[in-house]
């Protein structure tokens, strides 16, 4: 549970800290996203060239192999190992200063951040989106090998709640296991035999940047390495139970759910202390009619395509000017 608090906890701290204060009100060092990503890229590329994982054990599992990923330096007896650089895939996320773990001062927009991931064992189940909830085992470490958190147990982690965008997007590149793959061992422990296993390396701008959680021994501006096992996936997770899956509430399609808030101006005018992005808001347009009612018939069945009474291209549940009662 400690680890999952670490992956989720920074989101809680966002609302309690000022722009220049870290946990506990401590002044933190600042730098720009554009400056830091240059340093992070160099460090990560060097790491990929000089480290390998225990791929030979996954190719030919020895007896009682626990299928845990180990990453080690290429040196000495391991000088002939294949480096991670020849095995990983990469993707890019554009990051803006108001979309980091803690919004940063300044107006940086769309700064490219490359993250790296590797599917070591393909799961036999579905692949999650960043809007889904997942059952995971995770170990996190720094580029120098220091392990800052690890557990042998599975725990549920909603990818949409973690402030680490690189983490959520990397897990979303994988496939999980299936309920049929769950095996209960004689000692009462359990495993998921058809789970997915992978690793990721993410720059600080897709991790904690200059706001690492208090007491975690994660330095400022630290790229992070995670190895993980993806057990199960709750597909089409619907956090606010409004009938629309979280990922469909990502209106701009950028994979960041917190900047999609149709009735933000209305929430500000009403003096709300907390804004509710669409995936957390059961009334997305703030018109007083629940989203689920605006997309359902008189029997409660969801209508698809979602009703657009005035045919203006905006469905009723996002159109404040259209009050569509259930079944009408």
C-alpha positions in Angstrom: 0.0 0.0 0.0 2.9 2.4 0.6 3.9 2.2 -3.0 0.4 2.9 -4.3 0.2 5.9 -2.0 3.5 7.1 -3.5 2.1 6.8 -7.1 -1.2 8.5 -6.1 -0.3 10.7 -3.2 1.3 13.6 -5.0 -2.1 14.4 -6.6 -3.4 15.0 -3.1 -0.6 17.4 -2.3 -1.4 19.6 -5.3 -4.3 21.3 -3.6 -2.4 22.0 -0.4 0.9 23.6 -1.7 1.6 26.9 -3.3 3.3 27.4 -6.6 6.7 27.8 -5.1 6.4 25.5 -2.1 6.9 21.8 -1.8 5.5 19.4 0.8 5.7 21.1 4.1 6.0 24.5 2.5 9.7 24.0 1.7 11.1 26.2 -1.1 12.1 24.0 -4.0 14.6 24.5 -6.9 13.1 25.5 -10.2 14.1 25.0 -13.8 12.2 24.9 -17.0 10.9 21.8 -18.7 12.9 22.6 -21.8 16.1 22.9 -19.9 15.6 19.8 -17.8 14.6 17.4 -20.6 18.0 18.0 -22.3 19.7 16.7 -19.2 17.3 13.9 -18.7 17.5 12.7 -22.3 21.3 12.4 -22.1 21.1 10.5 -18.8 18.5 8.1 -20.0 20.2 7.4 -23.3 23.4 6.6 -21.4 21.5 4.3 -19.0 19.9 2.4 -22.0 23.3 1.9 -23.5 25.0 0.7 -20.3 22.3 -1.6 -18.7 20.5 -4.8 -19.5 17.7 -6.9 -18.0 17.6 -10.6 -17.2 16.2 -11.4 -20.7 18.0 -14.8 -20.8 15.9 -16.0 -17.8 12.7 -14.9 -19.5 13.7 -16.7 -22.7 14.5 -20.0 -20.8 13.0 -19.8 -17.4 15.0 -21.7 -14.8 13.2 -23.8 -12.2 11.3 -21.7 -9.6 11.9 -18.5 -11.6 9.9 -15.7 -10.1 9.6 -13.7 -13.3 10.9 -10.6 -11.6 12.7 -8.1 -13.8 16.3 -7.3 -12.8 18.3 -4.5 -14.4 22.0 -4.6 -14.1 25.0 -2.7 -15.5 26.8 -4.1 -18.5 30.2 -4.8 -17.0 32.6 -7.6 -16.1 31.0 -11.0 -16.7 28.0 -9.2 -18.2 30.0 -7.3 -20.8 28.4 -9.2 -23.7 24.8 -8.6 -22.7 22.4 -6.9 -25.1 21.8 -3.3 -23.9 18.3 -2.0 -23.2 18.8 0.5 -26.0 18.4 -2.3 -28.6 15.2 -3.6 -27.0 13.0 -0.7 -25.9 10.4 1.2 -27.8 9.8 4.9 -27.3 7.0 7.4 -27.5 6.6 11.1 -27.0 4.3 13.2 -24.8 4.1 17.0 -25.2 4.1 18.5 -21.7 3.0 22.0 -20.7 4.0 23.8 -17.5 0.4 23.6 -16.2 0.2 19.8 -16.7 3.1 18.7 -14.5 2.7 17.0 -11.1 2.5 20.4 -9.6 1.7 23.3 -12.0 4.9 25.3 -12.7 5.2 29.0 -13.1 5.7 30.2 -16.6 4.0 29.4 -19.9 5.8 26.5 -21.5 3.7 24.6 -23.9 4.1 21.3 -25.7 7.7 20.5 -24.7 8.4 17.0 -26.2 9.3 14.4 -23.6 10.4 10.9 -24.8 9.7 7.9 -22.6 10.9 4.3 -23.1 9.1 1.0 -22.5 9.6 -2.7 -23.1 7.0 -5.4 -23.1 9.0 -8.4 -21.7 6.1 -10.8 -21.5 2.9 -10.2 -23.4 -0.2 -10.6 -21.3 -3.1 -12.6 -22.6 -5.8 -10.0 -21.5 -6.7 -6.5 -22.6 -4.6 -3.5 -22.8 -5.6 -0.6 -20.6 -6.0 3.1 -21.5 -4.7 5.8 -19.2 -8.3 6.2 -18.1 -8.6 2.7 -16.7 -7.9 1.1 -13.4 -5.3 -1.7 -13.2 -4.0 -4.4 -10.9 -0.2 -4.0 -10.6 3.0 -5.0 -9.0 5.6 -2.3 -9.3 9.2 -1.6 -8.3 10.6 1.9 -8.7 14.3 2.8 -8.9 16.6 5.6 -9.8 19.1 5.5 -12.7 21.8 4.7 -10.2 19.9 1.5 -9.1 18.6 2.8 -5.8 15.2 1.2 -5.2 12.8 3.7 -3.6 9.8 1.4 -3.4 8.9 -2.2 -4.1 6.4 -4.8 -3.1 5.6 -8.4 -4.0 1.8 -7.9 -3.8 -0.7 -6.8 -6.4 -2.6 -3.6 -5.7 -5.2 -1.7 -7.7 -4.0 1.5 -9.2 -6.2 3.8 -11.3 -3.9 5.0 -14.1 -5.9 8.2 -14.4 -5.1 9.2 -10.8 -1.3 8.8 -10.8 0.5 12.2 -11.3 3.2 10.3 -13.3 2.0 10.7 -16.9 5.0 8.6 -18.2 4.0 5.8 -15.8 0.4 5.7 -16.9 1.2 5.9 -20.6 3.9 3.2 -20.4 1.5 0.7 -18.6 -1.1 1.5 -21.3 1.3 0.1 -23.9 1.0 -3.3 -22.4 -1.5 -6.1 -22.1 -2.7 -7.5 -18.7 -3.7 -11.0 -17.7 -7.2 -12.6 -17.4 -9.3 -13.8 -14.4 -8.8 -17.3 -15.8 -5.0 -16.9 -15.2 -5.4 -16.4 -11.5 -3.9 -19.3 -9.5 -4.1 -19.7 -5.8 -1.0 -21.4 -4.4 -1.0 -24.0 -1.5 0.3 -21.4 0.9 -2.6 -19.1 0.2 -0.7 -16.7 -2.0 -1.9 -16.1 -5.6 -0.4 -15.3 -9.0 -1.7 -14.4 -12.4 0.0 -16.8 -14.8 -0.9 -14.9 -18.0 -0.1 -11.4 -16.8 2.0 -8.9 -18.7 5.5 -7.9 -17.5 7.4 -4.8 -18.6 9.7 -2.0 -17.7 9.8 1.7 -18.4 12.2 4.7 -18.1 10.6 8.1 -17.9 12.1 11.6 -17.7 11.4 13.8 -14.7 8.9 15.9 -16.6 6.7 12.8 -16.9 7.4 11.9 -13.3 7.7 14.2 -10.2 10.0 16.9 -11.8 10.8 19.3 -8.9 8.1 18.0 -6.5 9.1 14.5 -5.3 6.9 13.2 -2.5 8.2 14.0 0.9 10.3 11.3 2.6 10.8 9.1 -0.5 14.5 9.8 -1.2 13.6 10.7 -4.8 15.8 13.7 -5.8 14.7 16.7 -7.6 14.5 16.3 -11.4 15.0 12.5 -11.3 14.3 10.3 -14.2 12.6 7.1 -12.9 12.8 3.4 -13.8 9.9 1.1 -13.1 9.5 -2.6 -13.6 6.0 -3.9 -13.3 3.6 -6.8 -13.7 0.2 -5.9 -15.1 -2.3 -8.4 -13.7 -5.8 -7.3 -14.5 -7.5 -4.3 -16.2 -10.9 -2.8 -15.6 -11.8 -1.8 -19.1 -13.8 1.3 -19.8 -13.5 2.5 -16.3 -16.2 5.2 -15.5 -15.1 7.1 -12.4 -18.1 9.3 -12.1 -20.6 6.6 -13.2 -22.2 8.9 -15.7 -22.3 6.2 -18.5 -19.3 7.6 -20.4 -15.9 5.8 -20.0 -13.1 8.0 -18.7 -11.2 7.9 -22.0 -14.2 9.3 -23.9 -14.1 12.3 -21.5 -10.6 13.1 -22.9 -12.1 15.6 -25.3 -8.9 17.0 -26.7 -7.3 13.5 -27.1 -4.1 14.4 -25.3 -4.2 11.5 -22.8 -4.4 14.0 -19.9 -7.9 13.8 -18.3 -7.5 16.8 -15.9 -7.6 19.5 -18.6 -11.0 18.5 -20.0 -13.6 20.4 -18.0 -16.6 21.6 -20.0 -18.2 23.6 -17.1 -15.0 25.1 -15.6 -16.2 28.7 -15.9 -19.5 27.8 -14.3 -17.6 26.1 -11.4 -15.5 29.2 -10.9 -18.6 31.5 -11.0 -20.3 29.3 -8.4 -17.2 29.7 -6.1 -16.3 26.0 -6.0 -13.0 25.4 -4.2 -12.2 22.3 -6.4 -12.8 22.0 -10.1 -14.1 18.7 -11.4 -12.8 17.6 -14.8 -15.4 15.7 -16.9 -14.3 12.3 -15.9 -15.1 13.2 -12.2 -18.2 15.2 -12.9 -21.6 13.5 -13.2 -23.0 16.7 -14.8 -20.4 17.6 -17.4 -22.0 20.8 -18.7 -23.3 22.0 -15.4 -26.9 22.5 -16.5 -28.4 20.7 -13.5 -29.3 17.5 -15.5 -27.1 14.5 -14.9 -25.0 13.4 -17.9 -26.3 9.9 -17.5 -29.9 11.2 -17.9 -29.0 13.2 -21.0 -27.6 10.2 -22.8 -30.3 7.6 -21.7 -33.8 6.7 -22.9 -36.8 6.3 -20.6 -35.7 2.8 -19.6 -32.2 4.0 -18.6 -30.5 2.5 -21.7 -27.6 4.6 -23.0 -28.3 6.0 -26.5 -25.4 5.9 -28.9 -24.5 8.1 -30.7 -25.1 10.4 -27.8 -28.1 12.7 -28.4 -27.5 16.0 -30.1 -30.9 17.7 -30.1 -30.0 20.8 -32.1 -27.5 19.0 -34.4 -24.8 21.5 -33.7 -22.1 18.8 -33.3 -22.0 19.1 -29.5 -23.9 16.3 -27.7 -26.6 17.4 -25.3 -24.6 16.3 -22.2 -21.9 18.9 -23.1 -24.3 21.6 -24.3 -25.4 23.8 -21.5 -28.1 25.3 -23.7 -29.9 22.0 -24.2 -31.7 20.5 -21.3 -32.6 17.0 -22.3 -34.7 15.2 -19.8 -34.5 11.4 -19.6 -36.3 9.6 -22.4 -36.9 12.8 -24.4 
